[in-house]
Amino acid sequence: MSVNGKDYEIVKLLGKGKGGYSYLATADGKKVVLKQIHHEPCDYYTFGNKIEAEKRDYQRLKDIGLPIPLMLDIDETQERIVKEFIDGDTVYSLVKNDKLPSFCIEQVKAMCQKLYPAQTNIDYFTTNFVLQEGQLYYIDYECNDYMEEWNFENWGIKYWSKTPEFMQYLNEHPEI
């Protein structure tokens, strides 16, 4: 795939989200994430212009000071984004394998201390977080205006341990 004329070799699919497919890619000997926006329907989320939302949300989270991967390039015509690759295990994988360090909960709560005063929620689902060398990163750029119903304490926490909600998701998505 190319982004603004620069070619990237796709190594593997990392995952499919509501808004796009994320691939591990390489260019110039460096690993990156290349996200291709998709326009597949999502019955529980309404999108506007996805590439504009990615740019806007990235800047919003950067301004808040959340630990996120750097956006390295964006090709608005092809709807592709190149991000810094954060190498590590997802919180989802760590929960699944009973290996989530307790400090991860502390770190996500510290993120909330930055997000809530900025009237912002992120997608607290555990596939959106990677632990690298003791630092938790939010690897998605999706964010929304704050609603108590969707904050970490009322929604996200349900997936940060082997709760009934986590186990149901795991049973319905054994491929992850």
C-alpha positions in Angstrom: 0.0 0.0 0.0 1.1 3.5 -0.6 0.5 6.7 1.4 1.2 10.0 -0.3 3.4 8.2 -2.8 5.4 6.3 -0.2 5.2 2.5 -0.4 4.7 0.3 2.7 5.0 -3.4 2.8 2.1 -5.1 4.7 3.4 -7.6 7.2 0.0 -8.7 8.7 -3.4 -7.6 9.7 -3.5 -6.3 13.3 -7.2 -5.9 13.6 -10.5 -4.6 12.2 -12.3 -1.8 14.1 -15.5 0.1 13.6 -13.7 2.5 11.3 -10.9 0.7 9.5 -8.4 -2.1 9.1 -5.0 -1.7 10.9 -2.0 -3.4 9.5 1.5 -3.9 10.7 3.6 -2.5 7.9 7.2 -1.6 7.2 9.0 1.1 5.2 12.7 2.0 5.3 13.3 -0.8 7.8 10.9 0.7 10.3 7.6 -0.9 11.7 4.5 1.3 11.5 0.8 0.8 11.7 -1.1 1.6 8.4 -4.8 2.1 8.9 -7.1 1.8 5.9 -10.5 3.5 6.6 -13.5 1.3 5.6 -17.1 2.2 5.1 -18.7 -1.0 6.3 -21.9 -0.5 8.2 -21.8 -0.5 12.0 -25.2 -1.0 13.7 -24.2 0.6 17.0 -22.1 3.6 15.9 -22.8 6.5 13.5 -19.9 8.0 11.6 -19.5 11.3 9.8 -16.3 11.8 7.7 -14.0 9.2 9.2 -10.7 10.6 8.0 -11.6 14.0 9.3 -12.7 12.5 12.6 -9.3 10.6 12.8 -7.4 13.9 12.4 -9.6 15.8 14.8 -9.6 13.1 17.4 -5.8 12.7 17.2 -5.3 16.4 17.8 -7.8 16.4 20.7 -6.1 13.5 22.4 -2.6 14.9 21.8 -3.7 18.3 23.3 -5.1 16.5 26.3 -1.8 14.7 26.8 -2.9 11.1 26.4 -0.2 8.6 25.6 -1.0 7.7 22.0 1.0 6.7 19.0 2.2 9.6 16.8 0.4 10.1 13.5 3.2 10.0 11.0 1.3 10.6 7.8 -2.2 10.9 6.5 -3.5 10.4 2.9 -6.9 11.9 2.8 -7.7 10.8 -0.8 -7.0 7.1 -0.1 -8.2 7.4 3.5 -5.0 5.9 4.9 -3.2 6.8 8.1 0.3 5.9 9.2 0.9 5.7 12.9 3.8 4.9 15.2 3.9 1.2 16.0 3.6 0.6 19.8 5.0 -2.9 20.3 3.6 -4.9 23.2 0.6 -6.9 24.4 -2.9 -5.6 24.2 -4.8 -5.3 27.5 -7.3 -7.7 26.0 -4.6 -10.4 25.6 -3.2 -9.7 29.1 -6.7 -10.1 30.6 -7.4 -13.2 28.6 -4.1 -14.8 29.8 -4.5 -13.6 33.4 -1.4 -11.4 33.1 -2.7 -7.8 33.4 -0.5 -5.9 35.9 -2.5 -4.0 38.5 -0.7 -0.8 37.5 -2.5 -0.8 34.2 -5.8 0.0 36.0 -3.9 2.9 37.8 -2.6 4.2 34.4 -6.0 4.1 32.7 -7.5 5.9 35.7 -4.7 8.5 35.4 -5.8 8.9 31.7 -9.3 9.5 32.9 -8.0 12.3 35.2 -6.9 14.1 32.0 -9.9 13.1 29.9 -12.9 13.9 32.1 -12.0 17.6 32.8 -11.6 17.9 29.0 -15.1 16.5 28.7 -13.8 13.6 26.6 -14.3 9.8 26.6 -12.3 7.3 24.7 -13.1 3.7 23.7 -12.1 1.9 26.8 -12.3 -1.6 25.2 -9.2 -3.5 25.9 -8.0 -4.1 22.3 -7.4 -0.4 22.1 -4.7 -0.4 24.8 -1.1 -1.7 24.5 1.4 -2.1 27.3 4.9 -1.3 26.3 7.8 -1.4 28.8 5.5 -0.5 31.7 3.7 2.3 29.9 0.0 1.9 28.8 -0.8 3.5 25.4 -4.2 4.2 23.9 -3.6 3.1 20.4 -6.8 4.2 18.8 -7.7 7.9 18.2 -11.4 7.6 18.6 -12.8 9.9 21.2 -16.2 11.4 21.9 -17.8 14.1 24.1 -18.0 12.9 27.7 -21.0 10.9 28.7 -21.1 9.3 32.2 -22.7 6.2 30.8 -19.6 5.5 28.6 -16.8 6.5 31.0 -14.3 4.0 32.3 -16.0 3.4 35.7 -19.4 2.7 34.1 -18.5 0.9 30.9 -14.8 0.3 30.3 -14.0 -1.4 33.5 -16.3 -4.3 32.5 -13.7 -5.5 30.1 -10.5 -5.0 32.2 -10.9 -8.4 34.0 -12.6 -11.7 33.4 -16.1 -10.3 34.0 -19.2 -11.9 32.5 -19.1 -9.2 29.8 -15.4 -10.0 29.0 -16.1 -13.7 28.9 -19.1 -13.3 26.6 -17.0 -11.2 24.2 -14.2 -13.8 24.4 -16.6 -16.6 23.6 -18.2 -14.7 20.7 -14.7 -13.7 19.3 -12.4 -16.7 19.8 -10.1 -15.6 17.0 -8.9 -12.5 18.9 
